[in-house]
Amino acid sequence: MTSNRPEAPLRKLMGPGPLDIHPRVYQALTSPVIGHLDPAYLKTLDRISESLRTVFNTQNRITHAAPGTGTSGMEACVANLIEPGDPVLVCVHGYFGDRIRQMTERQEADVTVLEGEWGEPTDPQRIESALKERPYKVIALVHAETSTGVLQPMDRIADLAKAHNAMILLDAVTSLGGIALKPDEWGVDAAYSCSQKCIGAPPGLAPVTFSERALEAASHRKHPIRSWYLDITLLDKYWGSQRVYHHTSSSTLNYGLLEALLLIEEEGLQNRHARHLRNHEALVAGIEAMGLQMLVKPEYRLPTLNTVRIPEGIDDLKIRGYLLKSFNLEIGGGLGALAGKVWRVGLMGYSSSAENVLFFLSALSRALTVQGYKTDLAAGLDAAMSLLDD
């Protein structure tokens, strides 16, 4: 008897996520489904927490994988830290910074938005000026903006938050597992990510970490936490030593997540960061040698998510459609203000490889040639290989 389900094609995933995953992660996903309070499964949760502390680079006791995608991690941090009337400073220089803004407004916070240019990080001087005007309970910002490919420098902002006793809520969706994080050093009180990007697992889980100060704030609110499902005080009773039933946790997804985390441990976090940076630099060198341009200035480029400017007169959808049809290659288009202006190319987790860099450059050159736009592919491949050979 044959199945009537639609075919799931085997793609080469090089967009903003999900990305390709390691064969060992696929194998882990076939493990037997067991109960969410089974003693064997609870050991898996403990191991995930332990490994996530290493990847987050934190000592926070409350570090685990919330149910849902990265957006649920965002909502968990926002809903637990922020309540009606709280003064919150939200830094927006891309699509996902604006999503944080929307969530804080739904919490009825007293929101001040620092709007910045898409493709540029938030200027710490603007944050300093805002903090001088009034106190804020929380500064919310994106460390690695998936929509623009911008990496936000954090040291100066961390100093400002400490000086003004403000909490930091940080989006690490496209940095966790691919770029160095320093939440304890920076004084980050709540940070979130996702399972399907640099971590290298399927979508469906949201790694989060909360400081003790954040838990204290969540436990002594004037108003109840508006999300029961993502209430960190309840989730802590399930992931922590009490093991109180909260929800039907997915053993399948968590087995996959744990295997991805074990792969990170085996590679070594610093080696993994270096791999992401090397492949990013090779891709950029290839793109520029081919005669194309990157969106973001070199000092603010995100190694895990590369934004390539679409040349004048080139049809974005036709290029991406051609790549998908001819090469089974998926890359991302621009969001919001950058729709039709950039391609978003992910080099994350298992997908961050020299092979993928060279494959992408070749496929993109061919797609552009079909539209009548000539690139110097030989120069691009030579420039990329000069960095990959080192």
C-alpha positions in Angstrom: 0.0 0.0 0.0 1.4 3.4 -1.0 1.2 6.6 1.0 -0.9 9.5 -0.3 1.0 12.1 1.6 2.7 14.9 -0.5 6.4 14.3 -1.2 9.0 16.1 0.9 11.8 17.0 -1.5 15.4 16.8 -0.4 16.5 20.5 -0.7 19.8 22.2 -0.1 18.8 24.7 2.6 20.8 27.9 2.7 18.2 30.4 3.7 17.5 32.0 7.1 16.3 28.7 8.5 15.6 25.9 8.8 18.9 24.6 7.6 20.2 21.2 6.7 20.8 18.9 9.7 23.5 16.3 10.5 22.6 12.7 9.7 23.1 11.9 13.4 20.3 14.3 14.3 18.0 12.6 11.7 18.8 9.3 13.4 18.1 10.7 16.8 14.6 11.8 15.6 13.7 8.2 15.0 14.1 7.3 18.7 11.0 5.8 20.3 8.5 8.3 21.6 8.3 8.1 25.4 6.4 9.9 28.1 7.3 13.4 29.1 7.7 12.3 32.8 9.6 9.1 32.0 12.7 8.9 34.1 14.8 8.2 31.1 13.4 11.2 29.3 14.0 13.5 32.3 17.7 12.6 32.1 17.6 13.8 28.5 16.1 17.2 29.7 18.9 17.5 32.3 21.5 16.8 29.7 20.0 19.4 27.3 20.0 22.1 30.1 23.7 21.3 30.9 24.7 21.5 27.3 22.7 24.7 26.6 24.5 26.4 29.5 27.7 25.7 27.7 26.5 27.0 24.3 24.9 30.1 25.8 28.1 30.6 27.9 26.1 31.1 31.1 25.8 29.8 34.6 22.0 30.5 34.7 20.2 27.6 36.4 17.1 28.3 34.3 18.4 27.4 30.9 16.3 25.0 28.8 14.3 24.6 25.6 10.8 26.1 25.7 8.2 24.5 23.5 7.7 26.2 20.2 9.8 28.0 17.6 12.1 31.0 18.3 9.1 33.3 18.4 7.8 31.4 21.4 11.2 32.0 23.0 10.7 35.7 22.3 7.3 35.7 23.8 8.5 33.8 26.8 11.1 36.4 27.6 8.8 39.3 26.9 5.8 37.9 28.8 7.9 37.0 31.9 10.0 40.2 32.2 7.4 42.8 31.2 4.0 43.7 32.7 1.6 46.5 32.1 3.0 49.9 32.7 6.7 48.8 32.7 9.0 51.3 30.9 10.7 49.4 28.1 13.2 50.6 25.6 13.1 48.6 22.3 15.8 48.9 19.7 14.5 48.3 16.2 16.8 48.0 13.2 15.1 45.1 11.5 12.0 42.9 11.2 12.6 41.0 14.4 13.3 44.0 16.5 9.9 45.3 15.4 8.4 41.9 16.4 9.7 42.5 20.0 8.1 45.9 19.9 4.8 44.4 18.9 5.0 41.9 21.8 5.9 44.5 24.4 3.0 46.6 23.3 0.6 43.7 23.7 1.9 43.4 27.3 0.7 47.1 27.6 4.2 48.2 28.6 5.2 51.8 28.4 7.3 51.4 25.2 9.9 53.7 23.8 11.2 52.6 20.4 14.6 53.5 19.0 14.1 53.2 15.3 17.3 52.6 13.3 18.2 52.1 9.6 17.9 48.5 8.4 21.4 47.2 7.7 22.9 49.2 10.6 23.2 48.3 14.3 21.7 50.4 17.1 24.0 53.3 18.1 24.8 53.0 21.8 24.8 56.8 22.1 21.1 56.8 21.3 20.5 54.3 24.1 22.6 56.4 26.4 20.6 59.5 25.5 17.3 57.6 26.2 18.5 56.3 29.5 19.5 59.9 30.6 15.9 61.1 29.9 14.2 58.4 32.1 14.8 55.1 33.7 13.8 51.8 31.9 13.1 48.5 33.5 14.2 46.6 30.3 16.3 47.3 27.2 15.2 44.8 24.5 17.3 44.3 21.4 18.4 41.8 18.8 22.0 40.5 18.9 21.9 39.0 15.4 19.2 40.5 13.2 18.0 37.7 10.9 16.3 40.1 8.5 19.4 42.3 7.8 22.5 40.2 8.6 23.6 42.8 11.2 25.5 41.8 14.3 24.9 44.2 17.2 28.0 45.1 19.3 27.1 44.6 22.9 29.9 45.8 25.2 28.9 49.4 25.4 25.2 48.7 25.7 26.0 46.2 28.5 27.9 48.9 30.4 25.0 51.4 30.0 22.4 48.8 31.2 24.5 48.1 34.3 25.0 51.8 35.0 21.3 52.5 34.8 20.2 49.2 36.5 18.2 48.1 33.4 17.5 44.5 32.5 18.6 43.3 29.1 16.3 41.1 26.9 18.3 39.7 24.0 17.3 38.0 20.8 20.0 35.4 20.0 18.0 33.5 17.4 20.7 33.6 14.7 23.8 33.7 16.9 23.5 30.9 19.5 25.8 28.1 18.4 27.5 30.1 15.7 28.8 33.3 17.3 30.2 33.9 20.8 27.7 35.0 23.4 28.5 36.5 26.8 25.2 36.8 28.6 26.7 36.7 32.1 29.4 39.2 31.3 26.9 41.5 29.5 24.3 41.2 32.3 21.7 39.7 30.0 18.6 38.8 32.1 16.7 36.9 29.4 17.8 35.6 26.1 16.2 33.3 23.6 17.1 31.4 20.4 15.7 28.6 18.2 16.6 25.0 17.5 16.8 25.1 13.7 19.6 27.6 12.9 23.1 27.4 14.3 22.2 24.7 16.8 21.4 22.4 13.9 18.2 20.7 14.8 14.7 20.8 13.4 12.4 23.7 14.2 10.0 23.4 17.2 12.1 24.3 20.3 13.3 27.6 21.7 16.4 27.6 23.9 16.0 30.2 26.6 18.0 31.4 29.6 16.9 33.5 32.5 19.0 35.1 35.2 18.1 34.8 38.9 17.1 38.5 38.7 14.7 37.7 35.9 13.1 34.8 37.8 12.8 37.1 40.9 11.0 39.7 38.7 8.7 37.1 37.2 7.9 35.7 40.7 7.0 39.0 42.2 4.9 40.7 39.6 1.9 43.0 40.2 0.1 41.2 37.4 0.0 37.5 36.5 2.2 36.4 33.7 -0.2 36.6 30.7 1.1 33.5 29.0 0.3 30.4 31.0 2.1 28.1 28.5 5.3 30.2 28.7 5.2 31.1 32.3 8.9 30.6 33.4 7.9 30.0 37.0 5.7 27.0 35.9 8.2 25.7 33.3 10.9 25.8 35.9 8.9 23.4 38.0 8.9 20.9 35.1 12.5 21.3 34.0 13.8 21.8 37.5 14.0 19.3 40.4 10.3 19.3 41.2 9.3 17.6 37.9 5.7 19.0 38.1 3.7 18.2 34.9 3.3 21.3 32.7 2.8 20.2 29.1 3.4 17.2 26.9 7.0 17.8 26.0 8.1 16.3 22.6 10.6 13.6 23.3 11.2 13.4 19.5 12.3 17.0 19.1 14.3 17.0 22.3 16.2 13.9 21.3 17.1 15.7 18.1 18.1 18.8 20.0 20.3 16.8 22.3 22.1 15.1 19.5 22.8 18.5 17.8 24.1 19.8 21.1 26.4 16.7 21.5 27.8 17.5 18.0 28.6 21.0 19.1 30.4 19.6 22.2 32.4 17.3 20.0 33.4 20.0 17.6 34.2 22.5 20.4 32.4 25.8 20.6 35.4 27.9 19.7 36.1 25.7 16.7 32.5 26.0 15.7 32.5 29.8 15.9 35.7 29.8 13.8 34.1 27.6 11.2 31.1 29.9 10.8 33.4 32.9 10.5 35.7 31.3 7.9 32.9 30.2 5.7 31.2 33.6 5.9 34.4 35.4 5.0 34.9 33.0 2.0 31.4 33.6 0.8 31.8 37.4 1.1 35.1 37.3 -0.8 33.5 35.2 -3.5 30.4 37.5 -3.8 32.5 40.6 -4.1 35.0 39.1 -6.5 32.0 38.2 -8.7 31.1 41.8 -8.9 28.2 41.8 -6.3 27.8 43.7 -3.1 26.9 42.9 0.5 24.3 45.0 2.4 26.1 45.4 5.7 29.4 47.1 6.5 32.2 44.6 7.2 32.5 45.4 10.9 28.8 44.7 11.5 28.3 41.6 9.3 26.7 38.6 10.8 28.8 35.4 10.0 25.8 33.2 10.1 23.3 35.2 7.9 24.7 36.9 4.8 22.7 39.6 3.0 23.6 40.1 -0.6 22.3 43.1 -2.5 20.2 42.2 -5.5 21.6 43.9 -8.6 19.5 46.6 -10.4 17.1 45.1 -12.8 17.2 41.5 -11.4 14.0 39.8 -10.5 14.3 38.4 -6.9 11.5 35.8 -7.3 12.8 34.5 -10.6 16.3 34.0 -9.2 15.1 32.2 -6.1 12.6 30.2 -8.2 15.4 29.2 -10.6 17.7 28.1 -7.8 15.0 26.0 -6.3 13.9 24.4 -9.6 17.4 23.9 -11.1 19.6 23.3 -8.1 17.1 22.3 -5.3 18.7 25.3 -3.5 16.7 27.4 -1.1 17.8 30.9 -0.1 15.8 33.6 1.5 14.4 36.9 0.2 14.3 40.2 2.0 11.7 41.0 4.7 9.9 44.3 5.3 11.9 47.3 4.1 14.4 45.0 2.4 11.9 42.9 0.4 13.1 42.6 -3.2 16.4 44.3 -2.3 18.5 41.5 -0.8 19.0 37.8 -0.7 19.5 36.2 2.7 22.0 33.3 2.6 22.4 31.2 5.7 25.6 29.5 6.7 24.6 27.9 10.0 25.2 24.7 11.8 25.7 21.7 9.5 25.0 24.0 6.5 28.0 26.1 7.2 30.5 24.4 5.0 33.1 25.1 2.3 31.1 22.9 -0.1 28.0 25.0 0.4 29.9 28.2 -0.1 31.3 27.1 -3.5 27.9 25.5 -4.5 26.0 28.7 -3.8 28.4 30.9 -5.7 28.3 28.7 -8.7 24.5 28.3 -8.6 23.9 32.1 -8.1 26.2 32.9 -11.0 24.3 30.6 -13.3 20.9 32.0 -12.2 22.1 35.6 -12.8 23.5 34.6 -16.2 20.1 33.3 -17.2 18.7 36.7 -16.5 21.4 38.4 -18.6 23.6 39.5 -15.7 27.2 38.4 -16.1 29.4 37.7 -13.1 33.1 36.7 -12.9 32.5 33.3 -11.4 36.1 32.2 -11.8 37.3 35.2 -9.8 34.6 34.5 -7.2 35.6 30.8 -6.7 39.3 31.7 -6.6 38.7 34.4 -3.9 36.6 32.0 -1.8 39.1 29.2 -2.1 42.0 31.4 -1.1 40.4 31.7 2.3 39.0 28.1 2.5 42.5 26.6 1.6 44.1 28.3 4.6 
